[in-house]
């Protein structure tokens, strides 16, 4: 059994299929869902926040592949900033890159593959690594704070969310995959 499906690695085919109207509409729907879910983000401090938008990005990666996940991650961040005005914070392109990377990795893990606990843990580890390393670096640049101090202040929350996110990803992605399969809904690939 291969952990990453052959279809997830066929990026050329995914890029070609991305131009199909059905896939573009699905991408737009996922971006809209990402924006809606972002209204429920919970700010703990200026640099620590609990966000659930990663679930929508994971769903896009699972249903449309790494290219769709990448697109929803990047577009979701940019459009959310345009619509919400950043909820008082400024736009920083580094976060757009990290959400795109997260979507790409979710697509590699979940696309055309059965949702398993191992895949949910792998996806959660990807989210954890991006959050604790890259997003901490982005926050360090954005606020001019020392990276090390931000890293250690964000570590307890990120470590806790690693477990919570693995559980959420397993339950939600499994349910979504089952619902799409039972209703014979497929993204063109």
N, C-alpha and C positions, 0 to 999 in steps of 0.2 A: 504494500500500500504506500503510495506516495503522499506526502503531507501537502504538497502544493500540486494542484491539478495542471495538466498540460494546457487546458483552456485558459487558466489564469496567466500562464506564461506566454500565450499567443497575443502579444500586445498589438501587433500589426492588424490582426483581425478585429480586435476590440476597437481600435481607432477607426477602422473602416465602418464598423457597425454603429459607432457612436453618432454618425451623421444621419442615421435613419430617424425619421420623425418620432416613432414610438419611443426610442431610446432618449431622444432629446426631451420629449415631454416627461418621461419618467425622471430624468435628471432634474428638470425644473421642479417637479413635484417634490423630490427629495430635498432640494435646496429650500423650498417653501416650508417643508416640515422641519428642517434644521433651524430655520429662523423662528418658527413658532416655539419649538422646544427651547431655544435659547432664552426665551422670556422667563423660563423657569430656573435659570441659573441661580445658584445661591452664593453670594459673596460673603466670605468669612473675613478676609482682610483685603487690602488693595492688591496683594499678590497671591492670595489663596482663594480659589473659587471652586465650587462643585458644579460641574457642567455635565449635562446628559446628551448633548449634541453628538457625542462620539457614537451613540447608538444608531443615529440616523446615518452617519457616515459609514458605519459598519454595515448597515442594511444595504446601502448603495453599493458598497464593495462586494457584498455577498450576491446581490441580485444582478449587478451589471458588470462586475469585474474590477480589476485594479484601476483601469482608466476612468470608469464611472466613479469609483470611490475617490480618486484623486480630484476629479472635476467637482464633485459635490463638496469635498472638503475645502477646496480653494474658493469656489464660487459662493458657497455658504458663508464663509468668513467675510468675503468682500461685500456681498449683498446685505448681510446682517449689519455690517458697519454702516452701509449707506442708509438702511432703513431705520436703525436704532440710534444712529449717531454715536455708536460706541458706548452708549449709556454713560457718557461723561468721560470716557477715556479716548485717547487718540489712536488712530489706525497705525498699526505696525506690521509691515509686510512679512516679518519673520514668522508671525503666527499663521499667516496664510500658507506659507511654505510648510509649516509643521502639520497643519490640518490636511494639506494635500498629501504629504508623506504618510500620515496616519491612514487616510482613505486608500492609498495605494497598497499599503501593507495589509489592511483589512481585506482588500480584494484578493491579495495573494493567498491569505489564510483561508478565506471562506468561499471564494467563487467556485461554483460547480463541484463543491465538496460537501459531504455530510457534516452537519454541525455536531461536533463532539466536545467533550470537556477539555480535551487536549488542545483543540483549536481555539476554544474560548479562552483558555489560559494563555495560549500563545498571543492571541489578539490583545488580551489585557496587558501582557508584558510589553507588547509594542506600544500601547497607549501609555503605560507607566514610564517607559524609557523616554518617549517623546516628551511627555509632560515634565518629568523630573530633570532631564538634561537639556533639551532644546528650549522648552518653554521657560524654564528657569533662566537660561542664557538670554532669551528674548526679554524677559522682565528685567534682568540685570542691565541690559543695554537701555531699555526704555526708561527705567527709573533711576539709573545711575547708582544702583545698589551693588554691593559686593556679591559676586556670584556665590561664594562659599556660604555667606550668611543666608541668602535666599534659598540655596539648596537645602541647608539643614532645617530651615523654618518650614519648607514645603514637604520635606521627606515624610513626616508622620502621616499627613493627609494623603499623600500619594501612595504610600505603602498600604494604608487602610483601604483606599479606593481600588488598589490592585485586586484585592480579594472580592470586593463588592462588584467591581466591573466585570470580573470573570464570571461571576454568578449571573449578573444582568445579561451579559452577552450570550451566555449559554441558553438561558431561559427565553429571551426575546428572539434571538436569531433562530433557535430551534422552532419556536412557535410560528415565526414568519415563514420559515422554509416549509413547514408543514402546511400552512394555510395556502401558500402559493402553489405547492405541489397538488394539494387536494382540489383546488379550484382551477388547475391547469393554466396558471398564469405564468408566462415566461417572458423574459426580456430577450429580444432577438439577439442571437449570437452566432 
